[in-house]
C-alpha cells in the first residue's frame, strides 16, 4: 500500500512544484492548496506506516552521537513562521546540564517533538508555546547515562481531565469535532507514546498546564527518553549552499522508470538542472543501454516489469562490472528496502515523493563531490 500510494503522490507533488514556479494570483493560491493537501496526505500515510512498523516490531531505534541543541533548532525552524502567522511566540529552553553531544535517535526524537509542536500550534489561538528540555535523571558518579525530559507547553484550549487517560490511544482525539475542525488521524499522539517507550521512557500530559490563563487552561505534553553522553557530532543541518538546482556542467543521466507520469516528471525536473536524460522502462533495457552508451549516473526505480531495479543493479555490478553511480528511486521507503538497495550495489536510495533538491543533492554527491562512489549513503 505504501508503494501504491506514494507513486501517484510523487506525480502530484512534483508537477505541482513545477507549476508553482510559473504561477501567480489565484492559480498560485489554488496550486498552493493542492501542495499543502498533498503534504498533509503524506503525513497521514507516514503516520499509518510508522504505527504499523511499531505494531509488528519492525521499527528500529538508532544510537547516534549528535548535538541535541542543533537538532532542536532544525526541528523548530519550520514552525517559527507558522507560529508567527498565528501571532504566537515559540521559544526553546535547553538546560545547561545537558551535554553538548548525546547518544540516541535524533530522527525519532525530532519526530516526537514535531508532532507535539504541530499539535500545540493547531490548538492554540493566542499566547505562546515553550519547548523546555531538562535532565530528569543522571547516573552517578560518571554521568554517562541520563534521562532527558521534554515538555512542550502551550496556552491553548487544553484537554479535559476525563479525556487525558486515553488521549494517547490509537485513533483517539479529545473531542469528536477535532477531526472536522483541525484534521488529523488521531495517530500522532499514539505514535509519540510508543516512540517514547521504545527510547526507554514514557509520554504524558498535564492540563491545565504551566502557561494556563483564565480563559485557556493550556497543556503540558511531555516525554522522557534515555540517552548517553555523546562523544562526537553528527551534523543534522543541510548545507546552505544550494541557491539553484543546476549542475555546474552538463550531466548525462539514464532513468529506468516504468510509470509514464513519473517519466515525464523526472525528465522535466532533470532537464531544468542542465541534464541530458535518457529514459527506459525496465531494468533489462537499462542494462542494454548502459552497455551501448556512457552515462554519468543512473536513476533506477525498484519495482519494474521484465527486470526490477535490484536485479539490474546486481548484473551491472557483478557481471558487467560497470562502476557508474546507481541511485535507487523508489516508493518503497522502509529501512529494509534501503538496506537491500545498498546491499545489491546501489550508491544511494531516495524515496518517492522526491523533491528537486533530493535529486540535485544525491546526483551532485556522486558525480561531482565523490566520483569514486560511496555505497553507504542512503536518503529518505
N, C-alpha and C positions, 0 to 999 in steps of 0.2 A: 504493500500500500504506500509505503514511503516513496518508492521509486515512481509509482504511477501518479502520485500527486505532485511530486517535485518536478517532474518533466514538463507538464504544461505550465506550472508556476514559473519555471525558468523562462519560457517564452513570454508570458505575461509581463513579468518584471523587466526582462531585458528590453523588449520593444517599447515598453512604457518609458524607460530611462532614455532611450534613443529619441522618442518623440518629445519628451520634456525639454531637451536641449534646444529645440527649434520652435517651441510653442510659447504663446503669450496670452494674456487676457483670460477669457472664460475657458478656452481649450486647455491652457496650463492648469487652471483650477480643477477641471474635471480629471485630467490626467494625474494630477497630484492626489486626488481622491482614490483613483484606481491604484496608484503606487502604495498609498497608506493601507488600503484594504488588502492588497496582496501581502504586505508586510505583516499585517495582523493575522492573515490566514497562515503564513509561515510560522508565526509564533505559536499558534494553536497546534499546528502539525508537530512542531518540535516538542511542545508540552506533552502531547499524547505519546510520542515516541520515547521521550525520556521516562515517562511513567511506566510505559511498557517494559523498558530495559530494567528499571528498578524492580518491577514485579517479578521478572524472570531471573533476576540476579545477575544481569549482564552489564550493569553499569559499574565501571572500574574507577575507583578514586586514585588519583595520581599523587605522587610525592615529589615535589619540585621546590627548589630553593628560589624564592622570589621576594621582591620588595612589596610589602603589604601597602605601604603608602602610595607607591606608584600605581598599583592595581586599583586602589580606591579612586585615585584621580582619574584614571582611564575609565572606570566603570561609571562614575558620576557625570563626567563631562557631557555626554549627550542629553542628560536630563536637566542640566542647568538652564538651557533655553526653554524647555517645556515648563519648568517651574516659573521662570521669569514671565513667560507669556500668561500664566495664571495669576501673576502678582505674588508668587510665593518665594520665600527665602529658603535656599537649600544649602546647609552647612555641614562640614565634616569635622569631627573632633577625634583625634587619634592619640591615645595615651603615650606619654614619653617612655613608659615602661616597656613598650613593645619594641623588640629589637629591629634593626634596620632590615634584616632579611629573616624570613621564616620558611620552614619546610611544610608544605601542604599542597592542596589542589587549588591553584589560583583561579582556574576557569569555573569550577563548580562553586567556589566561594563567591566569585563575582556574580554567577547566575542567581544565587540566593539573594544577594544584596540588590541586584537589579529588579528582581521580582518584587521585593518589599518596597523599594523606592517607587517603582511604577505604580504599585497599589496606593502608596501614600499620596502621590500626586493626583491620582484618579479620584480619591475620596476626600481631598482637602480643598475647600473653596477659597480659604484665606488663611493667612498666618505663615507658618514656617514648617520646615522638615529638617530634622537633625539626625545625622548618622554618627553615632558615637561608638568607638571601639576601645575596649579596655582589657587588661589581663584579669581573668576570672580566677585562675589557679596557676601556680608555678612550682615546679619541682625544687626541692631544697636538698643540698646547697648549690647544685650546679646550674639550675635554672634552664636546663636544656629542653625539658618538656613543659608545656603550658597549655592552658585552655584560654581561648580568646572569646570575649562576649561582644557581639554586635547588637546594637539597639537602634532601630530606625523609628524615631518618634515623629508624630505629626499632630497637627491641631485640627484634624478633620472630624468626620461625623462619629467616629468611634464604633465600637462593637458592643452590643448589649451583653450583659453578664451571662444570660441564659444561652447565648449563641457561641460563647467563647470556647466551650468544651469540645465542640465538634467542627470548628471552623477549618481545622487542618485535615479534615476527612475529604476523600475523593468526591469531586463534583458538588461540593458544598459551598454555599455562599451565605453571607449573613442575612440576606433578605431575598425573597422571591423575585423582587423587582430589580435586583442587582444586574443580572444579565441584560435585561431590557434597557436599563438606563446606562450601564457602563460597559457592557460586553464582557468577554472572557469565558473560559470553560469551567472555572471552579477547580482547575487542576494546579494552579500556580502555588497556592499555599501548601497543598498536599505534597507537591514536589519539594518545596523548601524544607518541610518537616523531614521527609525521607532523606534528602541530601545531608541535612544536619546530622541525622543519626548515622549515616554512612561515614561521615567525617568525625565520628566519635563523640557527638554532642547531642543537642536537642534544640527544639524551637518552641516558641510560645508567644503569648500576647498578654499585655496588661492594658486594660481600658476601664476607666479613664486613664490617660497617660500623663507623662510629665509636662506636656505642653497644653494641658486642658485649660479651657476658658469657660466662662459662664454659659455660652451658647453651644460650644463644641467640646465634647469630652476628650477627643483625640485618642490616639492609640500608641502604645509602645510595642512594636513587633520586634522580637529578639531571637537570636540563635547563638549557640555556643559550639565551637569546634576545637578539636585537639590539633595542635601543631608542635613543631620542634624549632629550636633556634636554628636559623639558617647559616649557611657558610659561603654563599656567593649570590650572584644576581642573575636572574632571568629577566631580560628586558621584555616588558609586555607592550611597549608602545610601538607604533608604526612610524618608521622614519618619515619626517615631514619634508620629503624632497620631490614628491611626485606632483608637480604643478600641472602637468598634462600627460595623458597616457599615449605618448607617441615614441616609438623606438628610435634610438639615435641613428640607426641605419636600417635599411630595408631588410625584413626578415621573411624567410620563406617557410611557411608552416603547412604541414599536412594535417587535415582534420578527418578523423574517422567517426562518423555520426550518422545514424540511420533515420533519425527523426527530422522530417523536412523543415518544420518550423525552426527547430534548433540549428539546422544547417544555415538557414537564411540569417538567423540572429548572429551566430558566431562569426559568419563571414562579414556581416555588416560591422560588428564590433572590431574585428581584426583589421579590416580594410582601413578603418579610421586610425589605426595605430601604425600605419606605414608597413603593412604586411602584404605579401603575395600568398594567397590562400588556395590550396587545392583540397577539394572535398571528395571523400569516398564513403561508401555506405556500410562497409563492414571490415572486420579485421583482415580477411583474406585479401581484399582489394588494397588495404593499407600495406600489406607485405609486398604485394606485386609492385605497387607504386614506389615503395622505398628501394626496391631492387633496381628500378629503372631510373630514378631521379634522386637528386640530393636535396635535403631539407635541413633547416636549422633546428626544427623541433616538431614533435608530433603531439597533437591533442587527441587522446584516444578515449572514446566512450567505452563503457564496460559491457553493457547488455546490447548486443547487436546480433542480427541473423547471420547465418553461414559460419562465422567465426567471431567469438567475443573478444573484447579487448585484452583480457588476461592471456588467453591462448595466443593471440597475435604477438603480445609482448614477449612471451616465452620463446617463440620462434625467432623474433627479432634479436633477442639477446643471445640465445644458446645455439641456434642453427646458423643464422646469418651473421652473428657477431657484429651487428651494427650498433654503434655507440651513440646514436642520436638521442637527445633528451626526449623521453616519452612521458607525457603528463596525462594522468587519468582524469577525465572529466565525467563525473557520474552522479546520478541522483541517489546512488547508494552511499550513505554518509556515516554508517556505523563504524566503530573503531575496527571491527574485524574486516570490513570492506577495505578500509585504508591500509591496514596491515597486509592484506593479501595483495593489493596493488604494489606495494613496496617490495613484498617478497618475490613476486614474479619478475621484478626488474624495472618497474616504473620509477621515475625520479621523484614524482610527487603525485598527489591525488587531491583534486579540488572538487567541491560538491556543487550540485545544482540546487537552487538557483545560484549562479555565479554573477559577479559584477565585472565591469571593465577593469577595475582595479585589481581584482583577483587574477585575471588573465595576464594583465600587464606585469604584475609583480613576479608571478611564478615563471613566466617566459623570460623576463629580464634576468632572473636568478640564474637560469641555466644556460642562456645564450650569451649573456654579456658578463655577468659577475662571476659565475662559476662554470665556465665551459667544460671543465673536466667532469662535471656531474657530481651529484650527491644523492645517493639512494636512500637517505634517511630523512628527507623532508616530506612533510605532509601538511595540507592546509584544508580547513573546512570552510 
